Amino acid sequence: MIDLRSDTVTTPSDEMRAAAADADVGDDVYGEDPTVNDLEARAAEAVGMEAALYVPTGTMGNQIAARVHTERGQEALVERESHVYKWELGGFAQHAELQVRTFDGGENGCPTPEQVREGYVEEDLHRPGTGLLCLENTHNAKGGAAAPAGELAAAADAAHDLGLPVHVDGARVFNAATALGVDASDLLAPADSVMFCLSKGLGAPVGSMLAGSEEFVERATRVRKLLGGGMRQAGIIAAPGIVGLENRERLANDHENATRLASELDEIEGLSVPEPDSNIVLVDTTEAGVTAAEFLDDCEDEGVLGSEFGDYTVRFCTHLDVDAGDVNEAVAAVERVV
Ligand SMILES: *Cc1c(COP(=O)(O)O)cnc(C)c1O
């Protein structure tokens, strides 16, 4: 079976399993796990922030960020198809007691400076006031689109002019940096905090990183504890994360595979498949006259898994456990289906 449902389905490599077995560990709630400390230092450096915190999931990282950056009762400005808005159980309302206001981020999910200014609400007797701008890069729902550094900086500058902190949901931020040919630390220079996942394209079994200033991370550490995310000998799971982080240049392979998958699928009559920026391929099945659900059922019978992204939209994701041969087989399988 070729599993293209998500880049989260990878299983840890032998190198990651060996790193876990050999990891030096301690109690991380006491700050005494050397492997977690090492991962946090490397993560901070990779994204150009002062400090970083190991968290169990990307969702927890985003939720902690919202809680730290804002005050109860404020608004958060988020993209209308963003993960924090659609796929985190309304957590900004539950954990940070925020009201959410959305903008339409167009092709790559990044707002224009005008959209930031339009979405901003100034606090007064009747209005809650905006407390946070949250961006997503790459943007999952926009097919892994990478917003260029200049656009991200323009949005962040507009937010800062209004006194708003900027959090980047960078679950796949290294995919964005790879796609844009920039260093992640340059891309994220205008942001106040970022979350990225170790458990997606980087291929680790567990965990995400939340990075920002030292003061931000100090406060984030308390919120992590509040949410039950303080872990003990976490070096066992952090060690594979270090392997994934240090091998991040391999994401270029996923992008190459995704680009070829998209162009070959696009040649199949009835399918429309735009060229992806990164590792996410969106397939439009409208012209073939089959729904995404029917298409996926038939793909499964032919040995290929994908995920339903809309009535006539399927998502295929490339990752560490998919090679060029798998791309060939997947294309052949879809040809049989259509
Ligand atoms: C996967 C994902 C998350 C959440 O990460 P989990 O580790 O699954 O909680 C957040 N944002 C985006 C854009 C994602 O793709």
Ligand as a Chemical Component Dictionary entry (heavy atoms), coordinates in Angstrom:
data_LIG
# 
_chem_comp.id                   LIG 
_chem_comp.type                 NON-POLYMER 
_chem_comp.pdbx_formal_charge   0 
_chem_comp.three_letter_code    LIG 
# 
loop_
_chem_comp_atom.comp_id 
_chem_comp_atom.atom_id 
_chem_comp_atom.alt_atom_id 
_chem_comp_atom.type_symbol 
_chem_comp_atom.charge 
_chem_comp_atom.model_Cartn_x 
_chem_comp_atom.model_Cartn_y 
_chem_comp_atom.model_Cartn_z 
_chem_comp_atom.pdbx_ordinal 
LIG C1 C1 C 0 -0.662 19.047 11.581 1  
LIG C2 C2 C 0 -0.851 20.489 11.735 2  
LIG C3 C3 C 0 -0.985 21.068 13.003 3  
LIG C4 C4 C 0 -1.133 20.273 14.280 4  
LIG O1 O1 O 0 -0.136 19.355 14.554 5  
LIG P1 P1 P 0 -0.489 18.058 15.441 6  
LIG O2 O2 O 0 0.858  17.588 15.856 7  
LIG O3 O3 O 0 -1.216 17.122 14.540 8  
LIG O4 O4 O 0 -1.308 18.510 16.592 9  
LIG C5 C5 C 0 -1.096 22.447 13.077 10 
LIG N1 N1 N 0 -1.076 23.199 11.966 11 
LIG C6 C6 C 0 -0.951 22.676 10.735 12 
LIG C7 C7 C 0 -0.901 23.580 9.557  13 
LIG C8 C8 C 0 -0.850 21.306 10.576 14 
LIG O5 O5 O 0 -0.751 20.786 9.341  15 
# 
loop_
_chem_comp_bond.comp_id 
_chem_comp_bond.atom_id_1 
_chem_comp_bond.atom_id_2 
_chem_comp_bond.value_order 
_chem_comp_bond.pdbx_ordinal 
LIG C1 C2 SING 1  
LIG C2 C3 SING 2  
LIG C2 C8 DOUB 3  
LIG C3 C4 SING 4  
LIG C3 C5 DOUB 5  
LIG C4 O1 SING 6  
LIG O1 P1 SING 7  
LIG P1 O2 DOUB 8  
LIG P1 O3 SING 9  
LIG P1 O4 SING 10 
LIG C5 N1 SING 11 
LIG N1 C6 DOUB 12 
LIG C6 C7 SING 13 
LIG C6 C8 SING 14 
LIG C8 O5 SING 15 
# 
